[in-house]
Amino acid sequence: MSAYNSVLIYLLVLIGFAVGTLLLAKFIRPKINKPGKLDTYECGEEVLQKEPGRFHAGYYLVALIFVIFDVEVIFLFPWAVNSKKLGVIGLVEIFVFIGILFLGWIYAYNKKNLEWQ
């Protein structure tokens, strides 16, 4: 039980140090509010707009769909390495997996998430 106590004490000291450091930094930082402090800085160029324009969310959807399908394709590599050992059952399982991927792609296509406007 003493091993657990030492780990608990270590975690409490660690959390206390982290919280204490953040609070100390908040209280001792300089509080200077200059007019240009919150303005956008564009590498020495004059700011063209005070507020940034709207960003098309289609980029996020395409990036998210890419990440999802890319991660799922990674699961095909272990199957390819062991395909001879897995036999017919492994082949059926991978076709089911690819079918589920294809259904996800059809769903994204029907929701028009893959089209630019």
Phi, psi and omega in degrees: 000333182292332177294321178292323179297319180293324177293319179296316178297318178299315179296319179296318178295319180297313178295319178298319178295317180296313180294318179298319178296317179296317179293319178298317178296324180293322184277332184259359180288152177288140182249072181256120179251093177270155183299325184268008186295322184263005179286156178284137178248124183241064174053044176084354179276154175291144181288127181279323179232143177291320179242142179293151179286179180286141180255128183294125184286352178299329177299318181294318181296316180295319179296318179295316178297319178299314181297317181298311182289328179293319178293322180290329178292332177300330179290347178285333183295314177298325177295319181296324180291321185255021186295326180291323180288327185284332176071210185291323180297318177296323178294317178296318180297320181289326176292324174296317179298313179294325176297319177295319175299317181295321177297322176296321178293319178297319178299314179296323179292318179291330177281359180062033177280346182259005182253140176270144181251000000 
